[in-house]
Amino acid sequence: MPMEFGSVAVVVSDGKKSANWYKEKLGFEIRDSEGHWITVAPKGSKLVIHLCEGDALEPGNTGFGFYSKDVKKEEESLRKKGVEFTSPTKKESWGTHAMFKDPDGNEFWILQE
């Protein structure tokens, strides 16, 4: 049986604060919160984001993307919750997308399915 991804690490300044942001703003579940091992994920997802506390933050494009059936509606909904977008919804020849950032400046894609 082939391996599959289980977690992706994202460096944050405060794991508990970040976990609450993902829960409140994006509607994610906090899966684990024991010491430095804090994970969050969309409901039903096997893949989790491991929020790794660290001093050397390197904010920017994580390369991590989420799928949505309607990126524009997703953007509107998240903006109402105070999520900051670094790139509003754009339709390109290869697809429709937008980018937002978490409180530490980590950027994530939303891609239209």
Backbone torsions as a table, in degrees:
resi	resn	phi	psi	omega
1	MET	NA	131.2	-178.5
2	PRO	-70.4	152.4	175.7
3	MET	-73.4	158.7	173.6
4	GLU	-138.3	159.1	179.9
5	PHE	-64.5	142.3	176.8
6	GLY	-116.3	-38.6	179.8
7	SER	-150.1	156.0	175.4
8	VAL	-129.2	131.5	-178.8
9	ALA	-89.2	137.3	174.2
10	VAL	-129.7	125.5	-178.5
11	VAL	-79.4	129.4	-179.2
12	VAL	-132.8	161.3	-179.1
13	SER	-81.9	-29.8	-178.3
14	ASP	-145.3	106.7	-174.5
15	GLY	-58.4	-46.0	-177.8
16	LYS	-68.0	-41.5	177.7
17	LYS	-62.7	-43.8	179.7
18	SER	-65.1	-41.3	178.7
19	ALA	-59.1	-42.0	178.3
20	ASN	-66.4	-35.6	177.1
21	TRP	-63.1	-46.6	179.2
22	TYR	-61.8	-36.8	179.2
23	LYS	-69.7	-51.6	-175.1
24	GLU	-72.4	-41.1	-174.4
25	LYS	-87.8	-40.5	-174.8
26	LEU	-104.2	-9.2	179.7
27	GLY	77.3	18.6	179.7
28	PHE	-74.1	161.0	172.6
29	GLU	-92.8	144.9	169.1
30	ILE	-89.7	112.1	-174.2
31	ARG	-83.4	-46.7	-179.5
32	ASP	-137.6	144.9	175.9
33	SER	-150.6	75.4	-179.8
34	GLU	-128.2	106.8	-178.3
35	GLY	62.8	-127.4	-179.4
36	HIS	-82.7	-9.4	-177.0
37	TRP	-90.8	92.6	178.8
38	ILE	-119.9	122.4	179.2
39	THR	-125.9	147.7	176.8
40	VAL	-134.3	156.2	179.4
41	ALA	-163.6	154.8	170.5
42	PRO	-63.4	148.0	178.5
43	LYS	-54.9	131.2	177.7
44	GLY	86.7	-7.7	-178.3
45	SER	-80.9	139.3	172.4
46	LYS	-79.1	-32.8	-178.2
47	LEU	-80.6	131.4	178.5
48	VAL	-117.1	156.7	172.7
49	ILE	-99.4	121.3	176.7
50	HIS	-89.7	113.9	-179.2
51	LEU	-84.4	100.7	-175.8
52	CYS	-94.5	115.6	177.2
53	GLU	-70.1	137.7	179.4
54	GLY	-161.4	156.4	179.7
55	ASP	-86.7	-29.8	-175.7
56	ALA	-93.8	74.3	179.3
57	LEU	-72.0	137.5	175.1
58	GLU	-125.4	73.4	-176.6
59	PRO	-60.7	152.8	178.2
60	GLY	146.8	-167.2	-175.4
61	ASN	-66.7	116.2	179.3
62	THR	-78.9	-20.1	-174.1
63	GLY	81.1	0.5	-177.0
64	PHE	-89.7	127.5	-176.9
65	GLY	-122.6	148.4	174.5
66	PHE	-113.7	146.4	176.8
67	TYR	-97.1	146.4	176.1
68	SER	-144.8	147.2	176.8
69	LYS	-73.7	-25.5	-179.8
70	ASP	-143.7	96.4	-176.4
71	VAL	-61.4	-42.2	-177.9
72	LYS	-61.2	-45.2	178.7
73	LYS	-64.6	-38.6	177.9
74	GLU	-62.4	-44.5	178.2
75	GLU	-59.8	-47.5	-179.4
76	GLU	-59.5	-43.9	-179.8
77	SER	-63.6	-44.4	-178.7
78	LEU	-70.8	-36.3	177.0
79	ARG	-61.0	-38.4	178.4
80	LYS	-62.3	-24.9	178.8
81	LYS	-91.3	2.7	177.4
82	GLY	90.8	13.3	178.3
83	VAL	-76.9	131.2	-179.1
84	GLU	-90.6	128.8	178.9
85	PHE	-99.1	133.7	177.2
86	THR	-92.6	-18.5	176.7
87	SER	-147.8	114.4	179.3
88	PRO	-67.4	170.6	-179.1
89	THR	-55.7	128.7	178.6
90	LYS	-132.7	142.1	174.5
91	LYS	-104.7	118.5	179.8
92	GLU	-113.6	173.0	179.0
93	SER	-62.9	-29.3	-177.9
94	TRP	-93.0	-7.6	177.2
95	GLY	149.6	175.3	-179.8
96	THR	-101.3	137.3	-175.6
97	HIS	-154.6	165.2	171.7
98	ALA	-150.3	164.7	177.8
99	MET	-134.3	138.7	176.2
100	PHE	-129.3	167.6	178.9
101	LYS	-128.4	153.5	175.6
102	ASP	-87.5	178.2	-176.9
103	PRO	-60.8	-20.0	179.4
104	ASP	-95.2	4.2	176.9
105	GLY	89.5	5.4	175.6
106	ASN	-71.4	125.5	-177.6
107	GLU	-98.4	141.5	-179.8
108	PHE	-130.3	146.9	178.2
109	TRP	-91.3	150.0	162.9
110	ILE	-120.8	122.9	-177.4
111	LEU	-116.4	137.3	179.4
112	GLN	-76.9	131.0	178.5
113	GLU	-69.1	NA	NA
